[in-house]
Amino acid sequence: MHKINSIMMQYFHWYSPGDGTLWKQLAENAAELSKAGFTAVWLPPAYKGLGGEKEVGYGVNDLFDLGEFEQKGSIRTK
């Protein structure tokens, strides 16, 4: 039997900005996170939440809106 070791990091928090910088920051830090031993990152959902770009949880509004449509007061998703 093979043992699979996986280390996950939660890569967001309640006050993560809703301006798209989280995704750019992750891309810039991916190699460093891997080197530190992380094999997975937990990201917030990319779809439009009930709070639009200010949604801080998992309040689903539209599973298919990935920041393309004017809904809930914004186009961007958090």
C-alpha positions, 0 to 999 in steps of 0.5 A: 500500500502506498501512502499519499502525503498531501499538504494543503494551504488555505490561500484566501481569508475573509478580507481577501481583495475582490480585485483579482489580485489573489489569482495573480499573487497565487501564480507568482507564489506557486513555485515558492509554495511548492518548494515549501512542500505544499501540494494543494491550495484551497481557493474560494469558488470562482463563480458569482456569489450573492454578494457579487465581488464582495462575497466572502463565503459560499453564497451561490448566485450563479455557478456559470458566471465567472465574472462575465455578467453584470449581476449583484452590482458587479461584473467581477467575482471575488 
